[in-house]
Amino acid sequence: MAILEFVLQVVLGITSVLLTLLILLHKGRGGGLSDMFGGGMTSAVGSSGLAERNLNRFTVVLALVWFVAIVALGLITKFEVI
């Protein structure tokens, strides 16, 4: 059980960092914090429609993996026999 818990913690750490990076890669949708970091500038450097859709899909899949790791760690912690 300790090996499974360790693997889930590693998966949780990696997915947390990757999820943060992927969310920051998304295009800004208007005024706000994204404009502070240059998201409000319109240029040809922005991603195309297909790239944005793939980024959205990858972000959702990674968020689901993150959520499953959180729930699994919670269940392991709750039912852990001391």
N, C-alpha and C positions, 0 to 999 in steps of 0.2 A: 504494500500500500504506500510505503514511503517513496518508492520509485515513481509510481503514478503521480503522486502529489508533486514531486520534484519536476517531472516532465510537464505537468500542467502549469506550474509556476514559471517555468522557462517559456512555454508557449504564451502565457499571459504577458510576460515581460516583452517578448519580441513583438507580439501583436499590438501591444499598447504603443510602442515606439513607432511601428509602421503605420498604425491607424492615425496617429498624430501627424506624421509626415504626409500621408495621403490626404487628410482633411485640409492641411495647409496648401496642398497643390491645387485644390479646386479653385475655379474661377469665382471672383467676388460677384455678388448679385446686387450690389448697390452700395450706398454710403455705409460706412461702419469701419470696423477694424481692418477689413481687407483693403480699404483705401489708404490707410496709414502705411501699409507695406508695399504700396505701388499697385494694388489690385484695381484701382480705378482708372489706370491708364489703358487706353485702347490702342493696341498695336497688332501687327501681324505675327507677333511671337506667341500669341495665345493659342490654345489647343483647338483643334478642329472638332467638329461634332462627333465623329467616331471616337476620337481619343478621349473626349469628355465622357461619352457613354461607357467606354471601357474602364475609365477611372472610377466612375460611379459604381459599376458592377463589382470591380475589385474591392472598393471600399466597403460595399455592403457585405460581400462574402467574408472579408476580414473582420468586420464588425460582428457577424454571426459567430465566427470562430472565437472571437474575444468573449462574447456573451456565453457561449457554451463552456469555455474554460472557467469563467467566473462561477457559473452555476455548479459545475462539477467540483470545483474547489470548495464551494460552500457546502455541498452535500458530503464531501469527504470529511470536512471539518465537523459537521454536525453529527455524523454517525461514527466518528472516530472513537475507538475504545481505548481508554487510557490504561 
